[in-house]
Amino acid sequence: MLHLRAISPPEHTDDVVAGLRAHPGVAHIVLLPGAAVVPAGDVVEADIAREAADDVVAVLCGLGLDHTGGITLEQVDTALSDAADRAEENAPGDGADAVVWEELLGRSGEESRLNATFLAFLAIACLLAAVGVITDSPVTIVGAMVVGPEFGPLAAIAVGLVRRRWDLVRRASVVLAVGFPLAMLVTAGGTALGNWAGLFDASALIGHHQVDFVYDVGPWSLIVALLAGAAGMLSMTSAKSAALVGVFISVTTVPAAGYASTAAILGDWGRVAGSIGQLVVNLAGIVVAATVVLLMRRATWTTVDSGRPLSNG
């Protein structure tokens, strides 16, 4: 279930409570008159079934609470209540399949910010990929896949395309356009430093290796990217968030960036081209598949996008 807290101007509180009481997926309604200070108003709280969240948010937004008050949602890990059980039973649909569109938009905005943390994770992931290439270690390559934070901006692009939030598309695109070249530059510098220090030499890339799949772009690269993008977006729009780890491990975006940086320093331009091709195919495939999944789930929309600016918090 989800816990809802709404700040309501006093003149709308009766309508807010009535709207919550009328929905079968709502339980544990609490009214705290005059409890809100900024913005001033009443506080209304309730527990709602995940599959009812979008409908409830639509009702509250219809009353203007997203502008005159505030609406917050948070996950409830445990709810021991017959009323909560009835709410989940009576709410239409299944909680695991429910899409909370405002939550998805907020999460996408959060994960599509260009900041030092994102850049650090991406650079570390590319450096790990470079180590995996040099040492011919698939395990290290997998580690780089898990560390890479790139799925967030890719998912944000898909959400922005489907909901026509071009500000989200632009912001996420900038994150990728700045993040990957910077991470590759850092990785190239690390590779050059290692080569100068005698940790390895150009022969590290000669011959066949277990990690050659990173730059070997082909139809299967696109197929894997499409499947991963679909699985990732299904995970983000449902309660199956654990599946994201499998998505990270299945795509070769970060390994391709790391391989390209390493191969460039060692002068293997053929593998540089193959790795960059692999990177582009994976990025495009993930966005396309994620967008298609969202288009298929678009029928569940119940709220019109308010066009509020994305959070920078």
N, C-alpha and C positions, 0 to 999 in steps of 0.2 A: 504494500500500500504506500501512498504518498501522504505527507502531512501538508495541509494547506493553511497558510496564514494570510489573511486579507485585511488591509487597512481601508476602512470605508468612511466617507463623510456621513455624519449622522442622518442626513436626509435620505441616504440610499441604503442604510443598514437593514431596514425591514425587508427591502427587495432582495438584498444579498442573502439574508437568512432564509427567506421564502424560496429562493432559487436553489439553495443547498438542500433544504428539506424536501424539495420536490424531486430531487434526483435519487434514484434507487441505489446508486453507487457511493453514496455519502453516509458517513457515520461520525459519531462523536462531535457534534456541532457545539462549539463554545462561543459565547458572546461576552466580550469585556468592554462595556460602554465607557467611552472616553479614555481608554487606556493608551491610545497612540498619541505621541507628542509631536513628532515631525515625520510626515504631515499629521496634523491634528485629526482625530476621528476615533471611531470605534474599531476594536480588533475582533475579527471573527476567525475562528480556527475550526478545522475539521480534518478528519481522516477520510481519504477518498481512494477507491480502487483505481489502480493505474489505468485501466481501460475506460474509466469515467473522467479522467483528468482533463482531456482535451475539451469535452463537453462543458465541464464545470468552468474551466478557464474562459471558454467562449461566453458563458453567461455573465461572468464577472467583467470581462472586457466590454460586453454589451452595455453594462451599467457605467462604463467609464472608469472603473477602478484602476486600470493601468495608467491613467493620466491624473486622476484626482486623489488616488490613494496609493496602494501597492499590493502586489500579489507575489507570494513566494511559495515554492514547492520544495520539499526535501523528502528523501527516501526514509521510510519507516522499516527498520530491519525486522522488528518483531511486534506483532499486535495480538494480544490475547483477549479476545472479545467476541461474543456471539454477534453483536451488532456489526463488527468489522467483517466477520465471516459472511453474514447475510449481504452486506454491501458488495463483497467480491462475487458472491453467487448471483446477485440480481443485476449487476452491471453487465451490459451487453458486451460480448466478445470475451477474449482471453487476455489476461494481464501480460503474458509473454509476447503477445502479438501487437499490443497496443503501442501506438506512436503518440508521444506527447510532443507536439510540434513546437510549442514555445520552448520547451526544455531542449529540444534538438537544436533550435536556432541559437539559444543562449550558449549551449555547449560548443557549437561550431564557432561562434564568435570568440569564445574563450580560448579555443585551441588554434586560432588563426592569427594570433598576435606575434609580431616580430619582436622578440626580446632576447636578452642575454641567455636565459635558460634554454630556450629552443635552439639557439645557435650553438651553445655549448654541447648539448646532447647530440646534435647533428654532426658536429665536428668530431666528437669522441667516437660516434658510431662509424664515421668514415675512416678514422684512424684505426679502429679495430678491424675494419674491412681490409685496410691496407696490410695490417699485420697478418691477417688470414691469407691474403694473396701471397705475401712474401714467404710465409712459412708453410704454404699449401695446407692450411688447416680449415676444413669445412666447419668444425665446431666454432672456431673464432668468427667465421663468416655468419653463422647462425646467431652468435652473440651480437654481432653488429646489427643484424636485422631486428632483434628484439629491442635494442637500445634506440634505434632510429625513431624520431618523433614525427615523421613526415606524413603519416596517415591523417592526422588531425587537419592540416590545411587542405589535403586532397578531399576529405569528406566535406569540409567547409565550402569548397568550390562547388561540389555537387548540390549541397543544400542551397547555396546561393543561386545556382542556375534554375533549380526547380521552383524555388519560392520567389524568383526574380529579385533577389537582394543583391544587386550589382555591387554595392559597397562591400559585401562579404566576399564576393568573387574577387574583387580587386585586392582586398586586403590579404586574402589567402594566397593569391597569385604572387603578390610582392614578397610574401614570406618565403615561398619556394624559389622565386627568381633571385632573391638575395642569399637565402640560406645555403642552397646547394653550391653555388660558385664559391662562396666564402669557405664552406667546409672543405671543398675540394682544394682550394688554395692552401688551407692549413695542412691538409693531408699531403699535398705535394711538397710543402716545406718540410714536414716531418720525414717524408721519404728521402728528400735530398740530404737532410741532416744525417739520416741513418746510413745512406750510401757513402757520404763523406767520412763518417766515422768508421767505416769498414764493417758494419753489421751485416751487409749483404752487397751483392753487385748485380749487374744486369743479367747475369746467368740465372737469377732467381725466376725469371719468366720464360726461360728457354725450355722447349719441350712441352709435354702434356702433363697436366696437373689435375687434381681432384676438383679444384675450384674454377676450372676453365668454363663451367656452365655460366659463370657470371657475365662474361662478354660474348657468349655464344647466343646471339639474339636470333629468334625464329618464331614460327607460329605458336609453339608451345609457350613462349614467353608471354605472348598476348593472351593465350587461353588462361594461363595461371593468373595473370594480372586481372582479367575479367572476373574469374572466380573469387579471387581475394577481395576485389572491390565490392562484389555483391555480398560476400560473407561479412565484410567489415561494416557495411552500411546496415545490414540486417542486425548485426550485433549492437550498433549504436542506436537503432530505433526500437529495440526490444529490451527485455531484461536479461539477455544472454551476453553480457559484456565480457565474460571470460573468453569468448571465441576470438576476441581481438588479438590475443597472443598468437594464435594460429595464423591469423592474417599477417602479422608482422613477420613471422618466420617464412611465409610462403612467397614473398615478393623480393625482388633483387634490386630495389631502388638504391639503397645505401651501399650495398656491395658493389654495384656498378659504378657509383660515383667514386668509391675508394679505389677500385681497380683502375679506372681511367686516370686518376691522379698518379698512382704508382707507375702505370705503364708510360705516362707522359714523361716522368722524370727519367725513366730507364730507356726512353727512346723507342718504344714499341708502339708506333702510331696506328698500326692495324688494330691492335687490341684497345687502344684508346677509342677509336671509332666504333668498334663493336660494343664497348662498355657504355658509351654515350647513347648509342642506339637502344641498348637494353634499358637504360634509364628512362629515355623518352617513351618507349613502348609501355613500360610498367606504369609510369605516371599517367599517361593517357588512358590506358586500360582500366586502371582503378577508378578514375573520374567517370568514365563512360558507364561502367557497371554500377557504380554507386548512384549515378543519376538515374539510370533505368530502374533500379530498385525503388528509389523515392517516387518516380513517376507512377509505378505500379501501386504504391501505397497512398497516392494522392487522394484517393476517394475518401479517406478518413479525415480530411481537413474539416474542421468546424470553425476555425477562426480566420479572420482576414488579417494579414500582416499589418501591424500598426505602423511600420516603417520607423520604429524607434531606433536611434543610433546604437551601434554595437558597443558593448561595454569595453572599457579599457582598463578595468580593474584587475 
